[in-house]
Amino acid sequence: AGGVGTRAFVVTTGSLFGSMPEALTYDAVQLTSGVAANNGFPTDGEFVVQVYGSGFGNTFTVSARLGGTACEETAWASATSIECKRDQGVAGTRRVAVTAGQRPGTITHALSYNAPLIQANAEILVPVAGNTNFTLGAASNVTGMGVADYTAGVRFGATGCESSVWLSDTQVESIAPSGFRVGPPLPLAVTVGQQVGTVDGAGSYSPPVLISVSPPTNPTAGGEVYFRTENLGS
């Protein structure tokens, strides 16, 4: 067994010897598609990835990278598997790279983090003029926003919110865009890192409100009538 790269070959007969440089090499590490739970890792904490393949050798020093980030800890388990401890993240599909001794191996599209999950408890109503703060996580259940201040974006229907601020793994605050809606409620979409979560029928614009009419009655000859309203937009 061996974990090094190309090696020389030396033959000795009595006091005579001969050698050949770069005569042999050990097989490169081969990773299979059997990365345990290869989709849906949590964004909010540490987890252990089991990587399967061949050529990990016999208790060789191994290291692994998930995407562009090295694992916090990597442990040799057998000649066909290792374990990699990884912290939180919000990236999309990532490759896995393993080095055993001096021999590397990689596999693409091996794992991804969970996309944000939104479950609406109540419809979010905003005025047609927009410019109103609303918090996902207050009127809805939200998970998967990550435990750090990751870039978050929210779309109210087909329109991006004026701004969105990450608050926690379960909350993001946004300023609603202006608009109007006739028909069923709008979908909401949240983007964190490279992951997107959506929920249908979660948001809508408040209808106009008629407060009063002046004068309350009008002569048959006609005249001016004044309506006091709210939520007509700008």
LINPE-V487046 format. One record per residue. N is the residue number from 1. RES is the residue in three letters. PHI is phi as a letter, one per 40 degrees, with the letter a starting at -180 (999 if undefined). NEAR is the number of other ideal C-beta (glycine too) atoms within 12 Angstrom. Layout:
n,res,phi,near
N,RES,PHI,NEAR
N,RES,PHI,NEAR
This chain:
n,res,phi,near
1,ALA,999,15
2,GLY,a,18
3,GLY,b,29
4,VAL,c,20
5,GLY,c,19
6,THR,c,17
7,ARG,b,19
8,ALA,c,16
9,PHE,b,15
10,VAL,b,14
11,VAL,b,12
12,THR,b,10
13,THR,b,8
14,GLY,g,7
15,SER,c,5
16,LEU,b,9
17,PHE,a,12
18,GLY,b,13
19,SER,b,13
20,MET,b,13
21,PRO,c,12
22,GLU,f,11
23,ALA,c,13
24,LEU,a,15
25,THR,a,19
26,TYR,c,25
27,ASP,d,23
28,ALA,c,25
29,VAL,c,36
30,GLN,b,23
31,LEU,b,38
32,THR,c,23
33,SER,c,18
34,GLY,c,20
35,VAL,c,36
36,ALA,d,23
37,ALA,f,20
38,ASN,c,26
39,ASN,a,20
40,GLY,g,20
41,PHE,c,38
42,PRO,c,30
43,THR,c,38
44,ASP,b,26
45,GLY,a,20
46,GLU,c,18
47,PHE,a,26
48,VAL,b,27
49,VAL,b,42
50,GLN,c,32
51,VAL,b,47
52,TYR,b,30
53,GLY,i,34
54,SER,a,23
55,GLY,g,34
56,PHE,c,40
57,GLY,g,31
58,ASN,b,18
59,THR,f,16
60,PHE,c,27
61,THR,c,20
62,VAL,b,37
63,SER,b,31
64,ALA,a,43
65,ARG,b,28
66,LEU,b,37
67,GLY,g,30
68,GLY,c,12
69,THR,b,22
70,ALA,c,20
71,CYS,c,32
72,GLU,c,21
73,GLU,a,19
74,THR,b,30
75,ALA,b,24
76,TRP,c,28
77,ALA,b,26
78,SER,a,21
79,ALA,c,23
80,THR,b,22
81,SER,a,30
82,ILE,b,39
83,GLU,b,25
84,CYS,b,39
85,LYS,c,24
86,ARG,b,34
87,ASP,c,27
88,GLN,c,27
89,GLY,a,35
90,VAL,b,35
91,ALA,c,27
92,GLY,c,23
93,THR,c,24
94,ARG,b,33
95,ARG,c,27
96,VAL,b,42
97,ALA,b,32
98,VAL,b,46
99,THR,b,32
100,ALA,b,40
101,GLY,g,28
102,GLN,b,22
103,ARG,b,32
104,PRO,c,26
105,GLY,a,34
106,THR,b,25
107,ILE,a,28
108,THR,c,18
109,HIS,f,17
110,ALA,c,35
111,LEU,a,38
112,SER,a,31
113,TYR,c,42
114,ASN,c,30
115,ALA,c,31
116,PRO,d,41
117,LEU,b,28
118,ILE,b,35
119,GLN,b,23
120,ALA,c,28
121,ASN,c,15
122,ALA,a,18
123,GLU,c,23
124,ILE,c,35
125,LEU,b,22
126,VAL,b,38
127,PRO,c,28
128,VAL,c,27
129,ALA,c,21
130,GLY,g,28
131,ASN,f,19
132,THR,b,26
133,ASN,c,22
134,PHE,a,36
135,THR,b,29
136,LEU,c,47
137,GLY,h,32
138,ALA,c,20
139,ALA,c,26
140,SER,a,31
141,ASN,c,22
142,VAL,b,38
143,THR,b,30
144,GLY,g,40
145,MET,c,43
146,GLY,g,37
147,VAL,b,23
148,ALA,b,20
149,ASP,c,17
150,TYR,c,30
151,THR,c,21
152,ALA,b,38
153,GLY,b,29
154,VAL,b,47
155,ARG,b,30
156,PHE,b,38
157,GLY,g,31
158,ALA,c,15
159,THR,b,25
160,GLY,c,22
161,CYS,c,35
162,GLU,c,24
163,SER,a,21
164,SER,a,33
165,VAL,b,24
166,TRP,c,33
167,LEU,b,24
168,SER,a,25
169,ASP,c,30
170,THR,b,27
171,GLN,a,29
172,VAL,a,40
173,GLU,b,27
174,SER,b,38
175,ILE,b,24
176,ALA,c,36
177,PRO,c,30
178,SER,c,23
179,GLY,i,28
180,PHE,a,24
181,ARG,a,28
182,VAL,b,12
183,GLY,h,10
184,PRO,c,13
185,PRO,c,24
186,LEU,c,31
187,PRO,c,26
188,LEU,b,42
189,ALA,b,31
190,VAL,b,45
191,THR,b,30
192,VAL,b,42
193,GLY,g,31
194,GLN,b,22
195,GLN,b,34
196,VAL,b,26
197,GLY,b,36
198,THR,b,28
199,VAL,a,32
200,ASP,c,19
201,GLY,f,21
202,ALA,b,33
203,GLY,b,40
204,SER,a,30
205,TYR,c,31
206,SER,c,24
207,PRO,c,18
208,PRO,d,18
209,VAL,b,15
210,LEU,c,15
211,ILE,c,13
212,SER,a,13
213,VAL,b,14
214,SER,b,15
215,PRO,c,12
216,PRO,c,10
217,THR,b,9
218,ASN,b,13
219,PRO,c,9
220,THR,c,6
221,ALA,c,6
222,GLY,g,7
223,GLY,i,11
224,GLU,c,11
225,VAL,b,15
226,TYR,b,14
227,PHE,b,16
228,ARG,b,15
229,THR,b,16
230,GLU,b,16
231,ASN,g,22
232,LEU,c,19
233,GLY,g,20
234,SER,b,11
